Amino acid sequence: MLVPPLVWLIAAEQVHAAFWVFVVAGASDAVDGYVAKRFDSRTHLGAYLDPIADKALLDGIYVALALVGSLPVWLAVLVVLRDLLIVLGVILIQRRNPTFRATPLLVGKLNTFCQILLGGTALAEWAGLITTHALLLPALILLVAATTLVSGAGYAVQALRRINLEPAG
């Protein structure tokens, strides 16, 4: 629910507000995850919606930050393309095997953490809330690119293994 206002705030260069909306979105996602695990209240629908919400938030912020020049366009394209390929792959596999569920990979979780770190850092620096070393943002950009590529490859391997284990229909 916070993605459209966050993207609008970035586009309107309301950077302080955008940073705090990003923090609230991240905190609410963390609290939601904690409550679901702590009270064993995970649901089938939540298992779909949570990663989609995470992807929407990060893809939205990366596209918005690329459009205003705070992040490279190629990085936003890479992040969005990886997410689209993962979602498309899951949909295609589930058409053949409705019980298929992608298993979260450690490198995928690392990638999400790196994406959040870069997005928050870029917003905070643009808002003047922090001053980073000249090499920090370029290093984070390369780290996000690398983890995006490696995690995308990891999910592709996972999907191919699953497809190869299934009997031909």
Phi and psi in degrees as a GROMACS rama.xvg file:
@    title "Ramachandran Plot"
@    xaxis  label "Phi"
@    yaxis  label "Psi"
@TYPE xy
-89.224  -6.83998  LEU-2
-63.9437  -52.1235  VAL-3
-58.6703  -45.5595  PRO-4
-63.9511  -36.1185  PRO-5
-64.1916  -47.0349  LEU-6
-62.3755  -42.7438  VAL-7
-62.2111  -43.7739  TRP-8
-61.4513  -39.327  LEU-9
-66.1665  -46.9879  ILE-10
-61.4445  -34.5737  ALA-11
-85.7072  3.53011  ALA-12
58.5754  33.3248  GLU-13
-92.0572  70.5075  GLN-14
-68.7298  -41.7297  VAL-15
-59.7342  -48.2836  HIS-16
-62.3623  -41.5791  ALA-17
-60.5588  -42.5948  ALA-18
-59.9942  -46.3895  PHE-19
-70.8205  -32.7951  TRP-20
-65.6559  -39.1326  VAL-21
-61.6996  -43.2416  PHE-22
-62.761  -44.6127  VAL-23
-63.3353  -42.6338  VAL-24
-61.4545  -44.9013  ALA-25
-64.7706  -42.7621  GLY-26
-65.7814  -41.3274  ALA-27
-66.6716  -35.2663  SER-28
-65.9241  -41.7653  ASP-29
-64.686  -43.878  ALA-30
-63.9825  -43.144  VAL-31
-59.5351  -45.0278  ASP-32
-63.7363  -42.4287  GLY-33
-62.443  -46.9815  TYR-34
-62.3846  -42.62  VAL-35
-61.8542  -42.1855  ALA-36
-74.794  -46.0681  LYS-37
-61.672  -41.6241  ARG-38
-105.24  14.2567  PHE-39
46.1432  49.1758  ASP-40
-110.558  31.0246  SER-41
-71.6337  142.327  ARG-42
-125.785  161.581  THR-43
-60.6808  -44.5039  HIS-44
-63.979  -42.952  LEU-45
-61.841  -33.9759  GLY-46
-63.4913  -28.2513  ALA-47
-84.8661  -46.3591  TYR-48
-70.6866  -35.9538  LEU-49
-61.5649  -50.9489  ASP-50
-66.9055  -30.9141  PRO-51
-66.8263  -41.7722  ILE-52
-63.5696  -41.3976  ALA-53
-61.0593  -45.3514  ASP-54
-63.7734  -42.5364  LYS-55
-62.146  -42.6965  ALA-56
-63.5087  -51.8852  LEU-57
-69.7565  -42.4938  LEU-58
-62.2495  -41.9995  ASP-59
-61.8105  -45.6941  GLY-60
-67.8895  -38.393  ILE-61
-66.6115  -42.0489  TYR-62
-64.5591  -45.8894  VAL-63
-62.3978  -44.6753  ALA-64
-67.0361  -31.8302  LEU-65
-69.8267  -39.7879  ALA-66
-65.4326  -29.9947  LEU-67
-94.2298  1.67656  VAL-68
87.0405  10.2768  GLY-69
-85.0026  -21.0571  SER-70
-133.19  152.838  LEU-71
-67.537  140.974  PRO-72
-59.6097  -39.6063  VAL-73
-60.2067  -33.7132  TRP-74
-69.7163  -43.5486  LEU-75
-60.6992  -42.1026  ALA-76
-62.201  -44.5029  VAL-77
-60.9347  -46.2066  LEU-78
-64.3684  -47.1358  VAL-79
-66.8627  -42.0388  VAL-80
-62.2043  -43.2644  LEU-81
-58.5438  -47.0502  ARG-82
-64.5956  -40.7981  ASP-83
-63.8615  -40.9645  LEU-84
-65.712  -38.6132  LEU-85
-64.0595  -48.5652  ILE-86
-63.3644  -44.768  VAL-87
-62.6902  -42.3712  LEU-88
-60.7408  -45.0438  GLY-89
-62.5147  -43.5272  VAL-90
-60.8586  -45.2733  ILE-91
-65.5686  -41.9591  LEU-92
-67.0782  -38.6892  ILE-93
-69.3994  -22.5236  GLN-94
-65.7628  -34.1158  ARG-95
-87.0472  -35.6071  ARG-96
-138.369  92.7341  ASN-97
-60.3019  -17.6365  PRO-98
-89.3485  -3.10758  THR-99
-63.7223  133.486  PHE-100
-133.678  127.346  ARG-101
-67.6821  133.87  ALA-102
-88.3775  125.372  THR-103
-58.6394  134.36  PRO-104
-100.305  148.932  LEU-105
-57.541  -41.5733  LEU-106
-67.2637  -28.9193  VAL-107
-67.9014  -40.3551  GLY-108
-67.1343  -39.5586  LYS-109
-62.1911  -42.2336  LEU-110
-60.9958  -44.8195  ASN-111
-60.9186  -44.4165  THR-112
-59.5532  -46.5106  PHE-113
-63.3341  -39.8685  CYS-114
-64.0034  -42.2542  GLN-115
-64.0557  -45.1862  ILE-116
-59.4186  -46.9645  LEU-117
-65.6291  -45.8342  LEU-118
-59.8053  -46.7185  GLY-119
-65.1557  -41.3872  GLY-120
-65.3749  -44.4041  THR-121
-62.2648  -42.4395  ALA-122
-65.6079  -45.9846  LEU-123
-63.6163  -39.7084  ALA-124
-68.8  -43.7795  GLU-125
-60.4727  -35.9899  TRP-126
-78.1333  -7.61183  ALA-127
78.1088  15.6369  GLY-128
-79.573  -25.8755  LEU-129
-139.909  159.833  ILE-130
-122.962  122.579  THR-131
-104.096  162.161  THR-132
-63.9411  147.359  HIS-133
-56.312  -25.9071  ALA-134
-93.4944  -9.24999  LEU-135
-64.2631  -53.665  LEU-136
-61.6817  -45.5248  LEU-137
-59.9211  -37.5475  PRO-138
-66.1363  -42.5451  ALA-139
-65.5701  -36.8822  LEU-140
-61.8313  -45.8492  ILE-141
-65.5819  -38.6626  LEU-142
-63.8015  -44.0076  LEU-143
-64.5042  -42.3125  VAL-144
-60.9992  -46.073  ALA-145
-64.2635  -47.0732  ALA-146
-69.6283  -29.4354  THR-147
-65.3589  -46.4243  THR-148
-65.571  -45.9985  LEU-149
-66.3294  -43.1873  VAL-150
-68.4727  -38.2975  SER-151
-59.7655  -43.2194  GLY-152
-64.7625  -39.2473  ALA-153
-61.935  -43.1102  GLY-154
-69.2168  -33.932  TYR-155
-64.6211  -43.331  ALA-156
-62.5789  -43.4843  VAL-157
-58.4163  -44.5035  GLN-158
-65.8266  -43.7712  ALA-159
-64.3643  -39.9301  LEU-160
-61.8225  -42.2259  ARG-161
-65.1756  -41.6977  ARG-162
-63.7893  -42.3936  ILE-163
-70.2131  -21.5812  ASN-164
-81.4219  -18.5101  LEU-165
-81.6306  142.104  GLU-166
-69.8252  146.745  PRO-167
-64.6225  137.393  ALA-168
